[in-house]
Amino acid sequence: MAKNLEISMLMDFYGEMLTDKQKEVVSLYYNEDLSLAEIAQIAQITRQGVRDSIKRGEATLLDMEERLGLAKKFRQMEEELSHIIACAREIAFQAEEMPRSQPLIEQAKEIERIAERLME
């Protein structure tokens, strides 16, 4: 299951590097969860042709990720932004107990808003 999600994510980053046929077949297999036989019928190729196209597509996507690491960097950025949001919320929460802390609370909430926008 994790590999399915990984390939789907890699398609978002590197899908344009695949041939049109590979892109179609890999998308149908991973995103639409169709069987090899179903894809073969749609693409009008043999089941073996579908399998070969999927394997070549996977290899291309994994190679691109190994070389460029964009998906890994994206996941790391999401994790760090989540941490920033949690910290900003904690600062705002703690600041509510302090006198004259409204500017600090507003800044913490602004940090939270910016980080949430970046995660969209």
C-alpha positions in Angstrom: 0.0 0.0 0.0 2.8 2.4 0.8 4.4 1.9 -2.6 1.1 2.7 -4.3 0.9 6.0 -2.4 4.6 6.7 -3.2 4.2 6.1 -6.9 1.0 8.3 -7.0 2.9 11.1 -5.3 5.9 10.7 -7.6 3.4 10.9 -10.5 2.5 14.4 -9.2 6.2 15.5 -9.3 7.6 13.6 -12.3 4.6 12.3 -14.3 5.5 14.6 -17.2 8.8 12.7 -17.6 6.9 9.6 -18.7 5.7 8.8 -22.2 2.0 9.5 -22.7 1.3 5.7 -22.7 3.3 5.2 -19.5 1.5 8.1 -17.8 -1.9 6.7 -18.8 -1.1 3.2 -17.7 0.6 4.1 -14.4 -2.2 6.5 -13.6 -4.9 3.9 -14.3 -3.1 1.3 -12.3 -2.2 3.4 -9.2 -4.8 6.1 -9.1 -7.8 4.3 -10.5 -6.8 0.9 -9.1 -7.7 -0.9 -12.4 -6.4 -4.4 -13.1 -3.8 -5.2 -15.8 -6.6 -6.8 -17.9 -8.8 -3.7 -17.5 -6.0 -1.4 -18.5 -5.0 -3.6 -21.4 -8.6 -3.3 -22.8 -8.6 0.5 -22.3 -5.1 1.0 -23.8 -5.6 -1.6 -26.5 -2.4 -3.4 -25.6 -1.6 -6.8 -24.0 -1.5 -7.4 -20.3 2.2 -8.0 -20.7 2.5 -4.6 -22.4 0.7 -3.0 -19.6 2.9 -4.6 -17.0 6.1 -3.6 -18.9 4.9 -0.1 -19.2 4.1 0.1 -15.5 7.5 -1.3 -14.6 9.3 1.2 -16.9 7.2 4.1 -15.6 7.9 3.1 -12.0 11.6 2.9 -12.7 11.6 6.3 -14.3 9.7 7.9 -11.4 11.9 6.3 -8.8 15.1 7.2 -10.7 13.9 10.9 -10.9 13.2 10.9 -7.2 16.6 9.4 -6.4 18.3 12.1 -8.6 16.2 15.1 -7.6 14.6 14.2 -4.3 11.7 16.7 -4.8 9.0 14.5 -3.2 11.3 13.9 -0.1 12.0 17.6 0.2 8.2 18.3 -0.1 7.4 15.8 2.7 10.1 17.3 4.9 8.7 20.8 4.3 5.2 19.6 5.2 6.5 18.1 8.5 8.5 21.2 9.4 5.5 23.5 8.6 3.3 21.3 10.8 5.8 21.7 13.6 5.9 25.5 13.1 2.1 25.6 13.3 2.1 23.6 16.5 4.8 25.9 18.0 2.9 29.0 17.0 -0.3 27.6 18.7 1.6 26.8 21.8 3.2 30.3 22.0 -0.3 31.9 21.5 -1.7 29.6 24.2 1.1 30.4 26.7 1.0 34.1 25.9 -2.7 34.3 26.9 -1.6 33.9 30.5 0.8 36.8 30.3 -0.1 40.5 30.8 0.1 42.7 27.7 0.8 39.8 25.5 -1.7 40.7 22.7 1.1 41.6 20.2 2.8 38.3 20.9 -0.5 36.4 20.4 -1.2 38.2 17.1 2.3 37.5 15.8 2.0 33.8 16.7 -1.4 33.6 14.9 0.1 35.3 11.9 3.0 32.7 11.8 0.3 30.0 12.0 -1.7 31.5 9.2 1.4 31.8 6.9 2.5 28.3 7.6 -1.0 27.0 6.9 -1.1 28.8 3.6 2.2 27.3 2.6 0.8 23.8 3.3 -2.1 24.3 0.9 
